[in-house]
Amino acid sequence: MAIIKPFKGLRPPKNIVQDVSCLPYDVMNSQEAAEMAKGKENSLLHITRAEIDLPEDTDIHSEAVYQKAVENFKKFKEKKYLVKEDKAKYYIYAQTMDGRTQYGIVGAAAAQDYFDGVIKKHELTRPDKEEDRMVLTRYLNANIEPVFFSYKAVPEIDAIVEKVVKNNLPEYDFTAEDGFGHHFWVVENDEDNQNIERLFAEKVPYTYVADGHHRTAAAARIKEEKKAQNPNHTGKEDYNYFMAVHFPDNQLKIIDYNRVIKDLNGLTKEQFIQRLTENFKINDVGNRCYHPKKLHEISMFLDGEWFQLIAKEGTFNDNDPIGQLDVTILSKKILEPILGIKDLRTSKRIDFVGGIRGLEALATRVNSGDFKVAFALYPVSMKQLINIADTNNIMPPKTTWFEPKLRSGLVIHEL
């Protein structure tokens, strides 16, 4: 069963939380980070993207950047931009997008659960990317940014969250520059904190990594490092845990993750479409963006027009957790045999566009001439994601997109 502990959070005072909080460090480049932090000396970007306080040509992975992050982290605590709680607590973090709100519990997940298979994953990780996520944690001795987890909803946990939200004003409540709402409650009642920990241990057999596979793997490896360095290790030290926001599965919505391709692999438009007819029924739906309406339906933008591609029987296997995915159909019936794209991780002829950008972004990239064709996919469901994780399968790369992104800086977990 899942071990989720309360922790003594390091948090900003409510009057500056909107300035301190920021998007995750890996959804922007250095120039964008500098622009976002402009005029905000207390933006967490001065820690998560510390290169913005150094000369422009500074290597973002250099020792100077990490030392600057350490210096800024120390300054944030000295200036009370970040203040430590006096006792361990859980937190409720809610996000609102398009009129829909999802409520997550911020707690410290047990790193050992990752090794024991209690924390389930659906993506492969790369050691080099794990190492990249570990470096800043080593320097700061803290989980600066949370991981996005899910679990199968438990009514008793929902009831506690509802009670906290209903009976207390949020500690933080603001709308970020992207238009998404962020709401944050501190669970002050001791009984509520105890019951949350007990219910996870009794009612939640597994948690699922929704977004942040590399950060999760990195946190688990950090635990092993620190254990090896500590001759008096007991298993109760803070480094045995890492910060995650746990959302019930029935509140989450996965957004589509789409593809753009640079060329038709030497085929003409007519030849390409003819090849597609082997496995798809094709309908020309005009020049207006067309969203897939259901599973096994793919939208394609080519030469200024949108097409509906309906996968024929036999091109998918609904009894196979991976074979039923539309990303699998696209890869096995179009990308590999027709366009010659075998490895999505390494091919330079393909790029990926999160559905949050809209289908217009696909048309724009094709119309620019940089890409030849685009494919839009019906979103994967949480049921599919959990089924894949439970059967120890791995999704193809770039299959799920979760939005809104978790805001960094609302709370930090020190090791």
C-alpha positions in Angstrom: 0.0 0.0 0.0 1.1 3.6 -0.6 3.1 5.4 2.0 2.4 9.2 1.8 3.6 11.3 4.8 2.9 14.9 5.8 6.0 17.1 5.9 7.2 20.5 7.2 6.8 22.5 4.1 8.9 25.5 3.1 6.4 28.1 1.8 6.1 31.7 0.7 3.9 34.2 2.7 0.5 34.6 1.0 1.2 38.2 0.0 4.0 37.3 -2.4 3.0 33.8 -3.5 2.0 34.8 -7.0 5.5 36.4 -7.5 7.3 33.4 -6.1 5.4 30.7 -7.9 6.3 29.8 -11.5 5.9 27.2 -14.2 8.2 24.1 -14.0 11.8 24.7 -15.0 11.7 22.4 -18.0 8.8 24.0 -19.9 10.9 27.1 -20.8 14.3 28.1 -22.1 16.6 30.6 -20.3 15.4 33.6 -22.3 11.8 32.8 -21.5 12.6 32.3 -17.8 14.4 35.6 -17.6 11.4 37.4 -19.1 9.0 35.7 -16.7 11.2 36.7 -13.7 11.7 40.3 -14.9 10.9 42.6 -12.0 10.4 39.7 -9.5 13.4 39.3 -7.3 11.5 36.7 -5.4 10.5 34.5 -8.3 11.5 30.9 -7.8 13.0 31.0 -11.3 16.1 32.6 -9.6 16.5 29.1 -8.0 15.2 26.7 -10.6 16.7 28.6 -13.6 19.6 30.4 -11.8 21.4 31.0 -15.1 19.1 34.1 -15.5 21.3 35.8 -12.8 24.5 35.1 -14.7 26.0 36.2 -18.1 23.9 35.2 -21.1 26.5 32.8 -22.5 26.7 30.7 -19.2 26.3 27.0 -19.7 23.1 26.1 -17.9 24.7 22.9 -16.5 27.8 24.6 -15.2 29.0 24.7 -11.6 28.4 28.4 -11.5 24.6 27.9 -12.2 24.2 25.4 -9.4 26.2 27.6 -6.9 24.1 30.5 -7.8 21.0 28.5 -7.1 22.3 27.6 -3.7 23.1 31.2 -3.0 19.6 32.3 -4.1 17.9 29.6 -2.1 19.8 30.7 1.0 18.8 34.3 0.3 15.1 33.4 -0.2 15.1 31.8 3.3 17.0 34.7 4.9 14.6 37.3 3.4 11.6 35.2 4.4 10.4 34.6 0.8 10.2 31.0 2.0 9.3 30.1 5.6 9.4 26.7 7.2 6.3 25.2 8.9 6.6 24.4 12.5 5.1 20.9 12.1 4.4 18.3 9.4 1.2 18.7 7.5 -0.5 17.8 4.2 -1.7 20.4 1.8 -4.5 20.5 -0.7 -3.6 21.9 -4.1 -6.4 22.6 -6.6 -6.2 23.8 -10.2 -8.9 25.3 -12.3 -8.9 25.1 -16.1 -11.9 25.7 -18.5 -14.3 25.7 -15.5 -13.1 22.3 -14.2 -11.2 22.0 -10.9 -9.1 19.1 -9.8 -8.0 18.7 -6.1 -4.7 17.0 -5.2 -3.1 16.1 -1.9 0.5 17.3 -1.5 2.5 14.8 0.5 5.8 13.1 0.8 5.8 9.9 -1.2 8.1 7.1 -0.1 11.1 6.5 -2.5 11.1 2.9 -1.6 7.6 2.6 -3.0 9.2 3.3 -6.4 11.6 0.4 -6.1 8.8 -1.9 -4.7 6.4 -1.2 -7.6 3.9 0.6 -5.4 4.5 3.7 -7.5 3.7 2.6 -11.0 5.1 4.2 -14.2 4.0 4.1 -17.9 7.0 5.6 -19.5 10.7 4.6 -19.9 13.3 6.8 -18.3 16.8 7.6 -19.5 19.7 7.6 -17.0 21.2 10.8 -18.4 17.9 12.7 -17.9 17.5 11.2 -14.4 21.0 12.5 -13.6 20.0 16.0 -14.9 17.1 16.0 -12.5 19.2 14.9 -9.6 21.9 17.6 -9.8 19.9 20.5 -8.5 18.4 18.3 -5.7 21.9 17.4 -4.6 23.0 21.0 -4.4 19.9 22.4 -2.7 19.1 19.3 -0.6 15.5 19.8 -1.4 12.6 18.9 -3.7 12.0 22.3 -5.2 9.3 21.2 -7.6 6.6 18.5 -7.1 5.8 15.4 -9.2 2.3 14.9 -10.6 0.8 11.6 -9.3 -2.7 10.0 -9.5 -4.5 7.2 -7.6 -7.8 5.4 -7.9 -10.3 7.6 -6.1 -11.2 6.8 -2.5 -14.5 8.3 -1.2 -13.1 8.7 2.4 -10.1 10.7 1.1 -12.4 12.8 -1.1 -14.6 13.5 2.0 -11.6 14.9 3.9 -10.5 17.1 1.0 -14.1 18.4 0.6 -14.3 19.2 4.4 -11.0 21.1 4.4 -11.9 23.1 1.3 -15.5 23.8 2.5 -14.6 24.8 6.0 -11.4 26.9 5.4 -10.4 29.8 3.3 -7.6 28.9 0.9 -4.1 30.0 2.0 -3.3 30.9 -1.6 -5.8 31.7 -4.3 -4.8 33.3 -7.6 -5.0 33.1 -11.4 -1.7 32.8 -13.1 -0.7 34.6 -16.3 -1.8 31.7 -18.4 -5.4 32.0 -17.1 -5.3 28.9 -14.9 -6.5 29.1 -11.3 -4.4 27.8 -8.4 -5.9 27.3 -4.9 -4.0 25.9 -1.9 -5.1 24.9 1.6 -3.0 23.9 4.6 -4.4 20.9 6.5 -4.1 22.2 10.0 -6.3 19.7 11.8 -4.2 16.9 13.4 -7.0 14.3 13.0 -7.4 15.1 9.3 -3.6 14.7 8.8 -3.6 11.4 10.6 -6.6 10.1 8.6 -5.1 11.1 5.3 -1.9 9.1 6.1 -4.0 6.1 7.3 -6.3 6.0 4.4 -3.5 6.0 1.8 -1.9 3.2 3.7 -5.2 1.2 3.9 -7.1 2.1 0.7 -4.5 3.0 -1.9 -2.6 0.0 -3.2 -0.8 1.9 -5.9 0.0 5.4 -7.1 0.6 6.3 -10.7 3.1 8.7 -12.2 1.1 11.0 -14.4 3.8 13.6 -15.2 7.4 13.5 -14.0 8.9 10.1 -14.6 12.4 11.3 -14.6 12.0 13.4 -11.5 10.5 10.4 -9.7 13.3 8.1 -10.7 15.8 10.8 -9.7 14.2 11.2 -6.3 14.5 7.4 -5.7 18.1 7.5 -6.7 18.8 10.4 -4.4 17.4 8.4 -1.5 19.8 5.5 -2.3 22.8 7.9 -2.5 22.0 9.5 0.8 21.4 6.1 2.4 24.8 4.9 1.3 26.4 8.1 2.7 24.7 7.8 6.1 26.1 5.1 8.4 23.3 5.7 10.8 20.5 5.4 8.2 17.1 4.5 9.8 14.7 4.9 6.9 12.9 7.7 8.6 15.0 10.6 7.3 13.4 13.2 5.1 15.5 12.1 2.1 13.6 8.8 2.1 10.6 10.8 0.7 9.9 13.2 -2.1 7.2 15.7 -2.8 4.3 14.7 -5.0 0.7 16.0 -5.6 -1.7 13.1 -5.6 -4.9 13.6 -7.6 -7.8 11.1 -7.7 -8.0 9.5 -11.2 -11.7 10.5 -11.7 -10.8 14.2 -11.6 -8.0 14.2 -14.2 -8.3 14.8 -17.9 -5.5 13.9 -20.3 -5.0 16.1 -23.3 -4.0 14.9 -26.8 -0.3 14.9 -27.8 0.0 15.4 -31.5 2.7 14.9 -34.2 4.1 16.9 -37.1 6.3 15.3 -39.8 8.9 17.1 -42.0 8.3 15.1 -45.3 6.4 12.3 -47.0 9.4 10.1 -47.3 9.7 10.7 -51.1 6.0 10.1 -51.8 3.7 12.5 -53.6 0.5 13.6 -51.8 -1.5 11.3 -54.1 0.8 8.3 -53.5 0.8 8.9 -49.7 -3.0 9.0 -49.5 -3.2 5.9 -51.6 -1.0 4.1 -49.2 -3.2 5.3 -46.3 -6.3 3.7 -47.8 -4.8 0.2 -47.1 -5.6 0.6 -43.4 -7.8 3.7 -43.1 -11.1 5.0 -44.5 -10.4 8.5 -45.5 -12.7 11.5 -45.6 -11.8 15.0 -46.7 -13.4 17.3 -44.1 -12.2 20.7 -45.6 -10.0 23.4 -44.3 -11.4 23.9 -40.8 -9.6 22.2 -37.9 -11.1 18.7 -37.3 -10.8 17.0 -33.9 -11.0 13.2 -33.7 -14.3 12.3 -32.1 -13.5 8.9 -30.7 -10.8 6.2 -30.4 -9.3 4.8 -33.6 -10.1 8.0 -35.4 -7.1 10.2 -36.4 -7.1 13.7 -37.9 -4.6 14.6 -40.6 -3.6 18.0 -42.0 -2.0 17.9 -45.4 -1.7 20.5 -48.2 -4.1 22.9 -46.5 -6.8 20.4 -45.9 -8.0 18.3 -42.9 -8.8 14.6 -43.3 -10.6 12.1 -41.1 -8.7 8.8 -40.9 -10.8 5.9 -39.5 -8.8 2.8 -38.7 -10.1 -0.3 -40.3 -10.8 -3.5 -38.4 -7.6 -5.5 -37.9 -5.4 -2.5 -37.6 -5.7 -2.4 -33.8 -6.2 -4.9 -30.9 -8.6 -3.6 -28.2 -7.6 -6.5 -26.0 -4.0 -5.3 -25.9 -3.3 -2.3 -23.6 -0.7 -0.9 -26.0 -2.2 -2.3 -29.3 -5.5 -0.4 -28.7 -3.7 3.0 -28.5 -4.1 5.4 -31.4 -0.4 6.4 -31.1 0.4 2.7 -31.7 -1.9 2.6 -34.8 -0.3 5.8 -36.1 3.2 4.4 -35.6 2.6 0.8 -36.9 0.4 1.7 -39.9 1.7 5.1 -41.0 4.9 6.4 -39.4 7.0 3.2 -39.7 5.8 1.5 -42.9 5.0 4.5 -45.0 7.0 7.4 -43.7 10.0 5.4 -42.5 10.1 6.8 -39.0 11.1 3.9 -36.7 12.3 5.5 -33.5 10.2 8.4 -32.1 12.9 9.2 -29.6 15.7 9.8 -32.1 14.2 10.7 -35.4 14.8 14.3 -36.5 11.9 14.2 -39.0 9.2 14.2 -36.3 8.2 16.7 -33.7 5.5 16.7 -31.0 2.9 19.3 -30.1 0.9 19.3 -26.9 -2.9 19.6 -27.4 -3.0 22.6 -25.2 -1.7 24.6 -28.2 -4.8 23.6 -30.2 -5.0 22.1 -33.7 -4.3 25.5 -35.2 -0.7 25.1 -34.1 -0.5 22.0 -36.2 -1.8 23.8 -39.3 0.5 26.7 -38.7 3.6 24.5 -38.6 2.7 22.7 -41.8 1.7 25.9 -43.6 5.1 27.4 -42.6 6.8 24.9 -44.9 8.9 23.4 -42.1 6.6 20.4 -41.9 4.6 18.5 -44.5 1.9 16.7 -42.6 0.4 16.7 -39.1 -1.6 14.1 -37.2 -4.0 14.9 -34.3 -5.0 12.0 -31.9 -7.9 11.3 -29.6 -6.7 11.7 -26.0 -5.7 8.7 -24.0 -8.0 8.1 -21.0 -6.9 7.7 -17.3 -8.4 4.2 -17.5 -6.0 3.3 -20.3 -3.1 4.8 -18.5 -3.8 2.9 -15.3 -4.4 -0.3 -17.2 -1.0 0.1 -19.0 0.8 0.8 -15.7 -1.0 -2.1 -13.9 0.0 -4.6 -16.6 3.7 -3.3 -16.5 3.5 -2.1 -20.1 5.2 1.1 -21.4 3.4 3.7 -23.5 5.0 5.0 -26.7 6.9 8.3 -26.3 4.9 11.5 -26.1 1.5 9.9 -25.5 0.0 11.9 -22.7 -0.2 15.6 -21.9 -1.5 16.8 -18.6 -2.6 20.4 -18.1 -2.5 22.6 -16.1 1.1 22.1 -15.1 1.8 22.1 -11.4 3.0 25.5 -10.2 6.4 25.5 -8.6 7.0 27.5 -5.4 3.8 26.9 -3.5 5.6 24.5 -1.2 9.1 22.9 -1.0 10.2 19.7 0.7 13.6 19.9 2.3 15.7 16.7 2.6 
